[in-house]
Amino acid sequence: MEIKRIGVAGFGLMGGGIAQVAAQAGYQVNVLEASDVFIEKGYAALDANLAKSVHKGKMSQADADGLRNRVIGTTSVKDLSGCDVVIEAIIENLDIKRKLFAELDALCPPHTLFASNTSSLQIIEIATATKRADRFVGMHFFNPVPVMKLVEVISTIQSSPEAARIATELATAMGKTAIQAKDRAGFVVNLLLVPYLLDAIRAFESGLATREDIDTGMVLGCGHPMGPLTLLDMIGLDTIYSITGIMFDEFKDPKYAAPPLLKQMVKAGFYGRKSGKGFYDYR
Ligand SMILES: NC(=O)c1ccc[n+]([C@@H]2O[C@H](COP(=O)([O-])OP(=O)(O)OC[C@H]3O[C@@H](n4cnc5c(N)ncnc54)[C@H](O)[C@@H]3O)[C@@H](O)[C@H]2O)c1
């Protein structure tokens, strides 16, 4: 299947990044948003990213302009009807995602592949909103999308091998490395990462070491680019809290249970970088 045009639903943090790497790979990209205000916000973030790349000498101004011209924002689902692949990165809400895919299913030709970037919902429960569950997979990108090299390609019990192959080839064309995973909470990366992050909170909560020493331990002792408490602040404690809830529901394993301190920090509004305070103070 030849892919020329890619639809991206959502021009937020992830959708903006996915649109950028798709356009950088030469595809025409139609980005769907809920309102014009969010389209403007999406373009502003894209422009800032491109300006930074040009400033650092990573991209020529001509390439940045070409990329920008290939990204077309819209608030009409109909404008995604000519896309060969649609990657969805809208708000993490099952009903809203299902409604969008049901609309897309009615508009897009049979060959169009659908993918969701959801972090925590099961792909199959989104796919069943369409009549093409065989052409529906997860494509789980990582934040920030232009920088992080991984895409997890998630196959459900209904995804065809061809759908996974197309998604894998597309991820490769977008400069990413794809790994294959089944449709289970956490896929590969969060399944392994989340217990580690929760253990770091437990270590801090129990008074094992200071936050700085826990982070320095993992940076210098294991060669990680940042320590677990710094990473938690970057991801957002509210996001991790909601992911642990979903993983605990699925596996009923205490290693996925939120430590009391995490719950208290979320209730207090200490979400990390985005709120100005988490394990560290950013104000
Ligand atoms: N943030 C992360 O680190 C991360 C990583 C991997 C996957 N994800 C997943 O990516 C998805 C998006 O997350 P995000 O962090 O980019 O969120 P975000 O809030 O930055 O962006 C979501 C965007 O979707 C738009 N939107 C909402 N409803 C819409 C609709 N019906 N049609 C079109 N647009 C709509 C919103 O206006 C918003 O701009 C979620 O499913 C999330 O689980 C997030």
The ligand as an ORCA input file, in Angstrom:
! r2SCAN-3c Opt
* xyz 0 1
  N       1.696     13.042     26.854
  C       2.398     11.924     26.705
  O       3.539     11.796     27.183
  C       1.820     10.785     25.900
  C       2.681      9.756     25.468
  C       2.165      8.731     24.676
  C       0.810      8.714     24.360
  N      -0.014      9.715     24.809
  C      -1.427      9.680     24.396
  O      -1.622     10.612     23.346
  C      -2.947     11.145     23.382
  C      -2.896     12.671     23.424
  O      -2.139     13.070     24.527
  P      -1.474     14.527     24.602
  O      -0.525     14.474     25.739
  O      -0.998     14.940     23.252
  O      -2.740     15.423     25.005
  P      -3.011     16.977     24.697
  O      -4.045     17.393     25.672
  O      -1.743     17.741     24.598
  O      -3.655     16.958     23.220
  C      -4.912     16.403     22.927
  C      -5.583     17.285     21.876
  O      -6.733     16.619     21.381
  C      -7.688     17.617     21.062
  N      -9.005     17.002     20.954
  C      -9.823     16.617     21.956
  N     -10.950     16.077     21.445
  C     -10.827     16.112     20.101
  C     -11.653     15.683     19.023
  N     -12.835     15.101     19.219
  N     -11.197     15.862     17.756
  C      -9.997     16.434     17.536
  N      -9.180     16.867     18.524
  C      -9.583     16.699     19.779
  C      -7.562     18.625     22.192
  O      -8.089     19.869     21.820
  C      -6.043     18.642     22.415
  O      -5.420     19.680     21.701
  C      -3.634     10.490     24.597
  O      -4.347      9.361     24.148
  C      -2.448     10.052     25.460
  O      -2.742      8.919     26.259
  C       0.470     10.760     25.557
*
